[in-house]
Amino acid sequence: MSQDQELLELVRTLTSRVKDLEKQVTALKLVGAQDVPEETLVAIAAGVAAYLGYAGVRTQPRFAASPGWTKGTRHGQLNHTPVR
């Protein structure tokens, strides 16, 4: 075989391999295209984070009826200084 024929055969082989890989990628995209609810993703992420040792931070404010909180709120409501 001449060098041109060898190169042509290699190009044909690589072209067929690329087509096979494109089919596999398309099949993987179709499998991954299923809709997953956000709640499920959050639960999975929280589980992985807990497994890795990350303690989640509570972002929701807590309004406890402590005397300090009550006094601060009352003071803020009665103080009529302009808001900056």
NORNORQUI-V759404 format. One line per field, one symbol per residue. phi: phi as a letter, one per 20 degrees, with the letter a starting at -180 (. if undefined). A space follows every 10 residues. Layout:
phi->???
//
This chain:
phi->.effffffff ffffffffff ffffffffff ffeffdffff ffffffffff feneefdfef fddeeeffff fffffffeed fffe
//
